Amino acid sequence: MARLIKRYGNRKLYDTSESRYVTLEEIGRWVKAGEEVKILENDTGEDLTAVTFAQIILEEERRKSGLLSLRMLREIIQHGEAALQGLAATVDRGMEVIRSAPERAGRRVQELTQVGERLGQLQRVVDETVRRSVERVTAFPAFAKELRRIERSIRALEARIGRLRDGSQPPSNSGPDGGVTPPTT
């Protein structure tokens, strides 16, 4: 049930539940706390709630609380309720975006996890394919023989490079397999 405030002709506000006079500031605190408040003209019963709330906003603006920007106040005067509805719609959209952010982030994390898993599976397939291909190629006797010849040539070249570094032997015309290579002309 709403707290009933009566406004008298002398503009004083009377809280019927606490049997005492109250200020606009007190009513503002109640409203901010989420309490339902209804303000009626004592003599006529006219509902003055909206007018009183506007007065509370005016008082807060006088104290420079910055509740509403000058641009927003101008919009309210120019367009009335439509401006407030537009503001409320904007706030609602913003709140929906904020509320849905964790859900969107969770979906994105799940998608990235799935992409990572798929990349891992693809890497395993590529590794296995390369391994099988190398095994097939190295199984050919001619390939194995050529591979051994290349290894011998590399060892011979490494030995020559080592001797050149040590300065122990001048360069010769011997081939990679130890034989003499004819000079090129």
C-alpha positions in Angstrom: 0.0 0.0 0.0 1.2 3.5 -0.9 2.2 6.0 1.8 -0.4 8.7 1.7 0.7 12.3 1.8 -1.8 15.1 2.0 -1.0 18.6 0.7 -2.8 21.4 2.5 -3.7 24.9 1.1 -0.6 26.3 2.9 1.5 23.9 0.7 2.6 21.9 3.7 2.9 18.1 3.2 1.4 15.8 5.8 2.3 12.1 6.1 -0.8 10.4 7.3 1.0 7.1 8.3 3.4 8.9 10.7 1.1 11.8 11.5 3.6 14.5 10.9 4.6 17.1 8.3 7.3 16.1 5.8 9.6 17.8 3.3 10.1 17.2 -0.4 13.5 15.9 0.4 12.0 13.2 2.7 9.5 12.2 0.0 12.4 12.0 -2.5 14.4 9.6 -0.2 11.3 7.3 0.2 10.8 7.2 -3.6 14.5 6.5 -4.2 14.3 3.7 -1.6 11.5 2.1 -3.7 8.6 3.1 -1.5 5.2 3.8 -3.1 4.1 7.4 -2.3 0.8 9.0 -3.3 0.2 12.8 -2.8 -3.4 14.1 -2.7 -4.7 17.7 -2.4 -6.5 17.6 1.0 -9.5 19.7 0.0 -10.2 18.3 -3.5 -8.6 14.9 -3.4 -6.8 15.8 -6.7 -3.7 13.5 -7.3 -0.6 15.7 -7.0 1.9 12.9 -7.1 3.4 13.7 -10.5 3.5 17.5 -9.8 5.2 16.8 -6.5 7.8 14.5 -8.1 8.5 17.2 -10.6 9.1 19.6 -7.7 11.5 17.1 -6.1 13.4 16.9 -9.4 13.5 20.7 -9.6 14.9 20.9 -6.1 17.6 18.3 -6.9 18.6 20.3 -10.0 18.8 23.5 -7.9 21.3 21.7 -5.6 23.2 20.8 -8.8 22.9 17.1 -8.5 23.0 16.8 -12.3 20.1 14.3 -12.3 19.1 15.5 -15.8 21.3 17.2 -18.4 20.2 20.5 -19.8 19.7 18.8 -23.2 17.3 16.2 -21.5 15.3 18.9 -19.7 14.9 20.8 -23.0 13.7 17.6 -24.7 11.2 17.0 -21.9 9.8 20.6 -22.3 9.7 20.4 -26.1 8.3 16.9 -26.5 6.8 16.1 -23.1 5.9 12.5 -22.5 7.4 11.3 -25.8 10.9 12.4 -24.7 10.5 10.5 -21.4 9.3 7.4 -23.3 12.3 7.7 -25.6 14.6 8.0 -22.6 12.9 5.0 -20.9 13.2 2.9 -24.1 16.9 3.8 -24.4 17.5 2.8 -20.8 15.6 -0.4 -21.3 17.7 -1.3 -24.4 20.9 -0.5 -22.5 19.8 -2.7 -19.6 19.0 -5.6 -21.9 22.4 -5.3 -23.5 24.0 -5.3 -20.1 21.9 -8.3 -18.9 22.6 -10.3 -22.0 26.4 -9.6 -22.0 27.3 -12.6 -19.8 25.3 -15.0 -21.9 26.8 -13.7 -25.1 30.3 -13.9 -23.6 29.6 -17.5 -22.5 28.5 -18.4 -26.0 31.6 -16.8 -27.5 33.9 -18.7 -25.1 32.1 -22.0 -26.1 32.5 -21.2 -29.8 36.3 -20.5 -29.3 36.7 -23.7 -27.3 35.1 -25.6 -30.1 37.3 -23.9 -32.7 40.4 -24.9 -30.5 39.2 -28.5 -30.3 38.7 -28.6 -34.1 42.2 -27.1 -34.7 43.7 -29.7 -32.4 41.9 -32.5 -34.3 43.1 -31.1 -37.6 46.7 -30.9 -36.3 46.5 -34.6 -35.3 45.3 -35.6 -38.8 48.0 -33.5 -40.5 50.7 -35.0 -38.2 49.5 -38.6 -38.9 49.3 -38.0 -42.6 52.9 -36.6 -42.7 54.2 -39.4 -40.6 52.6 -42.1 -42.9 53.9 -40.3 -46.0 57.5 -40.2 -44.6 57.3 -43.9 -43.7 56.1 -44.8 -47.2 58.8 -42.8 -48.9 61.6 -44.0 -46.7 60.5 -47.6 -47.3 61.8 -47.6 -50.9 65.3 -49.2 -51.2 66.5 -46.6 -53.7 65.4 -43.7 -51.4 67.1 -45.3 -48.4 70.3 -45.8 -50.4 70.2 -42.1 -51.6 69.5 -41.0 -48.0 72.7 -42.9 -46.8 74.8 -41.3 -49.6 73.5 -37.8 -48.6 74.3 -38.5 -44.9 77.9 -39.6 -45.9 78.3 -36.5 -47.9 77.2 -34.3 -45.1 79.6 -36.0 -42.6 82.5 -35.5 -45.1 81.6 -31.8 -45.5 81.3 -31.3 -41.8 84.8 -32.9 -41.3 86.3 -30.6 -44.0 84.7 -27.5 -42.4 86.0 -28.6 -39.0 89.6 -28.9 -40.5 89.3 -25.5 -42.2 88.3 -23.9 -38.9 91.2 -25.5 -37.2 93.5 -24.4 -40.0 95.0 -27.9 -40.0 94.5 -28.7 -43.7 94.3 -26.5 -46.7 91.4 -26.9 -49.0 91.8 -29.8 -51.5 90.0 -31.0 -54.6 88.6 -34.1 -52.8 84.9 -34.8 -53.3 82.3 -35.2 -50.5 82.8 -39.0 -50.5 86.5 -38.7 -50.1 87.4 -39.0 -53.8 89.1 -36.4 -55.8 86.9 -34.0 -57.7 88.2 -32.8 -61.1 88.7 -29.1 -61.3 86.0 -27.2 -63.2 87.0 -25.1 -66.1 
